[in-house]
Amino acid sequence: MAAVTWLEKFFNHSKRIPIFGHIFKPEIGTVQEKILILDFGSQYTQLIARRVRELNVYCEIYPFNSYPWPDKSVRGVILSGSPYSVRDSNAPAPDLTGIKGEIPLLGVCYGAQYLVHAFGGEVMPSDTREYGRANLVYVLAGDPLFRNVRTDTQVWMSHGDTIVKIPAGYQVTGSTSDVEAGAFRITGEETWGIQFHPEVYHTTDGKQILTNFVSDICKCSGTWTPDLFVDSTIAELKTRLGNDRVLLGLSGGVDSTVAALLLHKAVGDNLTCIFVDNGLLRKNEYDKVLESYLGLGLNVKGVRAGHRFLSQLEGISDPETKRKIIGRVFVEVFDEEAHKISNVRWLAQGTIYPDVIESVSVNGPSATIKSHHNVGGLPESMNLKIVEPLRLLFKDEVRRVGQSLDLPEYILKRHPFPGPGLAIRILGKMTKEKLEMLKEADEIFIEGMKRHNLYDKVWQAGVILLPVQSVGVMGDERTYEYTVVLRAVSSTDGMTADWSHLPYDFLGSVSNEIINKVKGINRVVYDISSKPPSTIEWE
């Protein structure tokens, strides 16, 4: 049985109704050109979409075995990578009728190997390392896919199999020192295959390669813009929601705020925004968030419910249990608020792509990285449908849409903050005392970054409280207190991230301030791991 992708699970979830992308097409401002990306379960599939959209070209991701028959709007198709081997008995095998030889086609990694394996070539387990960085030692002169790509350019390999024999009519267009058929083209067709990943940062000329395919070969004009997204999404929201009343789970971050503005433009006063204080926000965050919405024209209702969350989290250590408790109580609070407003039919959320990607594994529930209360679905008793206008956008795309909507800079530039809040930054048992410690340390770190003009240079930052106590000396006394970790990363979409190189003087100053001002903490360390292999959050 072929792998079940997150999209297949998404299609089968009857209560999830996204208002953009695969399911519904815009009714005004219709996109006249698009790229289809067929997903074979690769961890990089969404990054391909991310890179294509950077070129202002609209694209849609579909499961390899469930996609619409290409019409004139489809300018090209990209086959993704996969955790499978093409030699597996249950390997994903797409039907490329109407695609291969008819419109431009690019196979990436598994996609390239499938184009060889299924059409008379040979793919075998590699006897050399084909993971990580490599350099092209040969590029076919004049090949349109490699226009303006240097011969020695760095590429990123990630596969255990390799192409050992290409079919008749195929031509090698690129090689590394270890991989002869690093890239190929089918003679007489606009079909290419590459065994490396152009979508990842480590492929130096990856953007140029994708530009060559999308713009030059597929002839896409690159007119898909934030303004177009705003117009088409508002039109779709108006059509789908009509005069129904909508509740929005507002968090104060850029995602839910942009979602709120889109919904407000579509349904006006029929939108009620609910901002729940779950007790796990940053210090004084509840009041600051409510204040930040003054003047935006939104109907925002604050609900203080921290005691309900904290009473059930007290003493809980397991991170998944924490998330599930938070998700359950969150839904309970919303259910109560929904019953206070008549005729509510929809619950809106600011869910974005990374939430979905990290919440639903392509290999089924047993391999889920983490749950997330924004994408966990609702109990039948709640009787609300979900609308997620930003579900298929990455964070930087959301910010560009926010700019198009004239969202104030102080909201646009806010760092992402996890839905479960500080609960997943307290490793080990949750207690009120630990939560207060963390809030104090976190405020010192974040406000210090703002004072030193570092906040806007960092994608996301926070403090993690470890279940580790160590010996210290304060004055003439020995202490045995907790350790906190400072975490700051740079990123564009949250899919990958590098640790931020904050100045040593700043880190030293923050460390001293935390230790001197926050009772119970006597050691501060800085996290210098990147994603991957580490995640941004610790839980």
Secondary structure, DSSP 8 states (H G I E B T S, - for coil): -----HHHHHHT-TTEEESSSSS---SSS--S-EEEEEE-S-TTHHHHHHHHHHTT--EEEEETTS-----TTEEEEEE---SS-TTSTT------TTTTTTS-EEEETHHHHHHHHTTT-EEEE-SS--EEEEEEEEE-TT-GGGTT--TT-EEEEE-SEEEEE--TTEEEEEEESS-S-SEEEETTTTEEEESB-TTSTTSTTHHHHHHIIIIIIS-------HHHHHHHHHHHHHHHHTT-EEEEEE-SSHHHHHHHHHHHHHHGGGEEEEEEE-S-S-TTHHHHHHHHTTTS---EEEEE-HHHHHHHHTT---HHHHHHHHHHHHHHHHHHHHTTSTTEEEEE----HHHHHHHS-TT-GGG-S---TTSS---GGG--EEEETTTT--HHHHHHHHHHTT--HHHHT-----TTGGGGGB-SS--HHHHHHHHHHHHHHHHHHHHTT-GGG-SEEEEEEEEEEEEEEETTEEEEEEEEEEEEEE-SSSSSBEE----HHHHHHHHHHHHHHSTTEEEEEE----BTTS-SS--
